[in-house]
Amino acid sequence: MSLRRYLRPLVLTVLVTLLGVPGMSAAGAAAKGVSGAAYVCARVPATVTPGHGFSVSTHLAQTLIHFDAPASVTVPTPYGGVPGNGVLHVNFVGESLSPETLHLPSSLSGSALTSLCLLPSSFAPAILVETYSGGAHCCVESVLYAKDSAKSAYRISLLEAISTTAKVVGGSRIPYDPNQGLTLRTLQGRTVLLGGDGNFPYTFGCYACTPSPLVISALVGSRVLNVSS
């Protein structure tokens, strides 16, 4: 693996930081209920009372999503947080589409929910969910649902989860850094996902303390593609 491969995106990371683009934590954006020109993220609280149920909703255009976690779910520790192994209910207001129920992938750790967002796609808005697995410096897990057509059901277009062997699994077509996860931003009128390439700190530096080169990805149809170059 060549160091030169990482120089250009690493320089871009520095430039983006100097220009004032916020940090790459989708959790921070979601907690504030951040919305851009074409995406929206729910207000996810920092914690809930142990033993109590939890729900949060947001909508984009005619698509409404509702995340519901049962009271029996234990709130993650030591960082607090809200239960991350609930169920997603999707409704389409004023459209002739059937409601959908989405269960998060079993490969997710089932820990704290940090981000619940809707972003535009070719058909119904795509859904980005992120959870945090806990640990010394790990790990943000990301799953993105999108439709292949207006009448098709949601399917997983991107999955980055941490297995019991602490390895990233999933069908991602983009470089991914589990220390950062993904952050939605609007660049030149287009919704993109900002993340990092975790291969760089793993190969060339201290993994937990070395910044990753910036990776810019976009949803094209129902596929997530690296559009950094």
Secondary structure as GFF3:
##gff-version 3
##sequence-region A 1 229
A	DSSP	alpha_helix	4	18	.	.	.	ID=ss1
A	DSSP	alpha_helix	26	31	.	.	.	ID=ss2
A	DSSP	beta_strand	40	41	.	.	.	ID=ss3
A	DSSP	beta_strand	54	60	.	.	.	ID=ss4
A	DSSP	beta_strand	63	69	.	.	.	ID=ss5
A	DSSP	beta_strand	82	83	.	.	.	ID=ss6
A	DSSP	beta_strand	87	92	.	.	.	ID=ss7
A	DSSP	beta_strand	100	103	.	.	.	ID=ss8
A	DSSP	beta_strand	112	119	.	.	.	ID=ss9
A	DSSP	beta_strand	126	132	.	.	.	ID=ss10
A	DSSP	beta_strand	140	146	.	.	.	ID=ss11
A	DSSP	beta_strand	155	162	.	.	.	ID=ss12
A	DSSP	beta_strand	168	169	.	.	.	ID=ss13
A	DSSP	beta_strand	183	187	.	.	.	ID=ss14
A	DSSP	beta_strand	190	196	.	.	.	ID=ss15
A	DSSP	alpha_helix	199	204	.	.	.	ID=ss16
A	DSSP	beta_strand	214	220	.	.	.	ID=ss17
A	DSSP	beta_strand	223	226	.	.	.	ID=ss18
###
